[in-house]
Amino acid sequence: MSASANSLYIRTTNIEKDARSPEFIAGLLGIWEASVRASTDDQGNPFPILRMKRLS
């Protein structure tokens, strides 16, 4: 295993251990709730997806 792959493995296992903490889970739920509120109207209906045109 290369040094960069090894450090990635270590960081991944540390994130998995930290993911069990209530603060981490609450933070993820907060981010999820904010993204849902930003992408839906007051009744919970999703906003239409805006299509971007490539300028050429």
N, C-alpha and C positions, 0 to 999 in steps of 0.2 A: 504494500500500500504506500503510495507516495505521501510526502509530507503534507501537501495541501489536502489530499483526500483524508488523511488521518485527522487533520485539524477540523475538517468539515464534519467528520464522524463525531468527534468530541463535542463540537458545538451543537450538533443535532441531539445528542444524548442529553446534554445539559438543558436544552430547550424542552425536551420531553419531561425532564424532572421538574423544571420550573412550571410546566403547563398544568401540573396538578394543584398548584396553589390557588386558593380562592380569589386572590387579588388578580392573578393573570386571567382567570376565567371571567371575572367580572369586567376586566378591561376589554376582553374580546367581545363580550356581550354588548358593552357600550359602543364599541366600534360598529358592530353589526346593526344595532338599533339605529345609530346615526345614519348609516348608509341606507337602511330601509326607509327612514323618514325623508332622506334627501331624494329618494327615487320614487316616492309615492305621493299622491295628493292626500287631502284630509280624510277621504273615505277609504284609503288604503289601496286605491287603484294605481297601477304602475304608470308612470309617465311614458309617452311614446319615445322610442329610441330615435335620437336625431342622427341622421346619416350625414357624414362628412364627405364633401367632394374634394377630390385631389385637384389642387391648382396646378395647371401646367401651361 
